[in-house]
Amino acid sequence: MADNVQCDDGIACTLTATCQAAVCTPKLVMSVCDVGDTCKFDSGCLTEKCVNGTCAFSTCHDKIVSGDETDVDCGGSCTKKCAPGQKCTVQADCDQTQYNKYCSASQGICWSSAN
């Protein structure tokens, strides 16, 4: 939330306060909401996906990096594996169906030995 945004209770929230449930509250602990909870921003949800004001499940088809994906809609538990140039954390994140594709641990990027 931007600095000095007025919350529904009429108090301006600052960098040390956040607007939650329409009331400015101190930012003592970063709170994130679970699926089904009310949200205003993706960052307010555990799944990092706020849809129409409600925290939603992340999917491997939502065109954003969400859940345990290592890049947009690939890697992690997604069926689709990442192509050369996309981010990875382990070998299994990379598509190995064509050529020899690897996860470069030092760069965190899938690459192909055919390149």
Contacts in CASP RR format, 6 or more apart in sequence:
PFRMAT RR
TARGET T0000
AUTHOR 0000-0000-0000
METHOD contacts of the structure
MODEL  1
MADNVQCDDGIACTLTATCQAAVCTPKLVMSVCDVGDTCKFDSGCLTEKC
VNGTCAFSTCHDKIVSGDETDVDCGGSCTKKCAPGQKCTVQADCDQTQYN
KYCSASQGICWSSAN
1 13 0 8 1.000
1 18 0 8 1.000
1 19 0 8 1.000
1 41 0 8 1.000
3 13 0 8 1.000
3 14 0 8 1.000
3 15 0 8 1.000
4 12 0 8 1.000
4 13 0 8 1.000
4 14 0 8 1.000
5 12 0 8 1.000
5 13 0 8 1.000
5 19 0 8 1.000
6 12 0 8 1.000
6 13 0 8 1.000
7 13 0 8 1.000
7 19 0 8 1.000
7 22 0 8 1.000
7 23 0 8 1.000
7 24 0 8 1.000
8 19 0 8 1.000
8 22 0 8 1.000
8 23 0 8 1.000
9 22 0 8 1.000
9 23 0 8 1.000
9 24 0 8 1.000
10 24 0 8 1.000
11 17 0 8 1.000
11 23 0 8 1.000
11 24 0 8 1.000
12 24 0 8 1.000
13 19 0 8 1.000
13 24 0 8 1.000
15 27 0 8 1.000
16 26 0 8 1.000
16 27 0 8 1.000
17 24 0 8 1.000
17 25 0 8 1.000
17 26 0 8 1.000
17 27 0 8 1.000
18 24 0 8 1.000
18 25 0 8 1.000
18 27 0 8 1.000
19 25 0 8 1.000
20 31 0 8 1.000
21 38 0 8 1.000
31 44 0 8 1.000
32 43 0 8 1.000
32 44 0 8 1.000
32 45 0 8 1.000
32 46 0 8 1.000
33 39 0 8 1.000
33 44 0 8 1.000
33 45 0 8 1.000
33 46 0 8 1.000
33 55 0 8 1.000
34 45 0 8 1.000
34 46 0 8 1.000
34 55 0 8 1.000
35 45 0 8 1.000
35 46 0 8 1.000
35 47 0 8 1.000
35 55 0 8 1.000
35 56 0 8 1.000
35 57 0 8 1.000
36 54 0 8 1.000
36 55 0 8 1.000
36 56 0 8 1.000
37 45 0 8 1.000
37 54 0 8 1.000
37 55 0 8 1.000
38 53 0 8 1.000
38 54 0 8 1.000
38 55 0 8 1.000
39 45 0 8 1.000
39 50 0 8 1.000
39 53 0 8 1.000
39 54 0 8 1.000
39 55 0 8 1.000
40 50 0 8 1.000
40 53 0 8 1.000
41 50 0 8 1.000
42 48 0 8 1.000
42 49 0 8 1.000
42 50 0 8 1.000
42 64 0 8 1.000
44 50 0 8 1.000
44 55 0 8 1.000
45 55 0 8 1.000
45 56 0 8 1.000
46 55 0 8 1.000
47 55 0 8 1.000
47 56 0 8 1.000
47 57 0 8 1.000
47 58 0 8 1.000
47 66 0 8 1.000
47 67 0 8 1.000
48 58 0 8 1.000
48 64 0 8 1.000
48 66 0 8 1.000
48 67 0 8 1.000
49 55 0 8 1.000
49 56 0 8 1.000
49 57 0 8 1.000
49 58 0 8 1.000
49 62 0 8 1.000
49 64 0 8 1.000
49 66 0 8 1.000
50 56 0 8 1.000
58 64 0 8 1.000
58 66 0 8 1.000
58 67 0 8 1.000
58 69 0 8 1.000
59 66 0 8 1.000
60 69 0 8 1.000
60 73 0 8 1.000
60 74 0 8 1.000
60 77 0 8 1.000
60 78 0 8 1.000
60 79 0 8 1.000
60 80 0 8 1.000
61 73 0 8 1.000
62 73 0 8 1.000
63 72 0 8 1.000
63 73 0 8 1.000
64 72 0 8 1.000
64 73 0 8 1.000
65 71 0 8 1.000
65 72 0 8 1.000
68 75 0 8 1.000
68 76 0 8 1.000
68 77 0 8 1.000
69 75 0 8 1.000
69 76 0 8 1.000
69 78 0 8 1.000
70 76 0 8 1.000
70 82 0 8 1.000
70 86 0 8 1.000
70 87 0 8 1.000
70 88 0 8 1.000
70 89 0 8 1.000
70 93 0 8 1.000
71 82 0 8 1.000
71 86 0 8 1.000
71 87 0 8 1.000
71 88 0 8 1.000
71 93 0 8 1.000
72 86 0 8 1.000
73 80 0 8 1.000
74 80 0 8 1.000
74 81 0 8 1.000
74 82 0 8 1.000
74 83 0 8 1.000
74 86 0 8 1.000
74 93 0 8 1.000
74 95 0 8 1.000
75 81 0 8 1.000
75 82 0 8 1.000
75 88 0 8 1.000
75 92 0 8 1.000
75 93 0 8 1.000
75 94 0 8 1.000
76 89 0 8 1.000
76 92 0 8 1.000
76 93 0 8 1.000
80 95 0 8 1.000
81 92 0 8 1.000
81 93 0 8 1.000
81 94 0 8 1.000
81 95 0 8 1.000
81 96 0 8 1.000
81 97 0 8 1.000
82 88 0 8 1.000
82 93 0 8 1.000
82 94 0 8 1.000
82 95 0 8 1.000
82 110 0 8 1.000
83 94 0 8 1.000
83 95 0 8 1.000
83 101 0 8 1.000
83 110 0 8 1.000
84 94 0 8 1.000
84 101 0 8 1.000
84 109 0 8 1.000
84 110 0 8 1.000
84 111 0 8 1.000
84 112 0 8 1.000
84 115 0 8 1.000
85 109 0 8 1.000
85 110 0 8 1.000
85 111 0 8 1.000
86 94 0 8 1.000
86 109 0 8 1.000
86 110 0 8 1.000
87 93 0 8 1.000
87 108 0 8 1.000
87 109 0 8 1.000
87 110 0 8 1.000
88 94 0 8 1.000
88 103 0 8 1.000
88 104 0 8 1.000
88 108 0 8 1.000
88 109 0 8 1.000
88 110 0 8 1.000
89 103 0 8 1.000
89 108 0 8 1.000
90 103 0 8 1.000
91 102 0 8 1.000
91 103 0 8 1.000
93 103 0 8 1.000
93 110 0 8 1.000
94 101 0 8 1.000
94 102 0 8 1.000
94 103 0 8 1.000
94 110 0 8 1.000
95 101 0 8 1.000
95 110 0 8 1.000
98 112 0 8 1.000
98 114 0 8 1.000
99 112 0 8 1.000
99 113 0 8 1.000
99 114 0 8 1.000
100 112 0 8 1.000
100 113 0 8 1.000
100 114 0 8 1.000
101 110 0 8 1.000
101 111 0 8 1.000
101 112 0 8 1.000
101 113 0 8 1.000
102 110 0 8 1.000
102 111 0 8 1.000
102 112 0 8 1.000
102 113 0 8 1.000
103 109 0 8 1.000
103 110 0 8 1.000
104 110 0 8 1.000
104 111 0 8 1.000
END
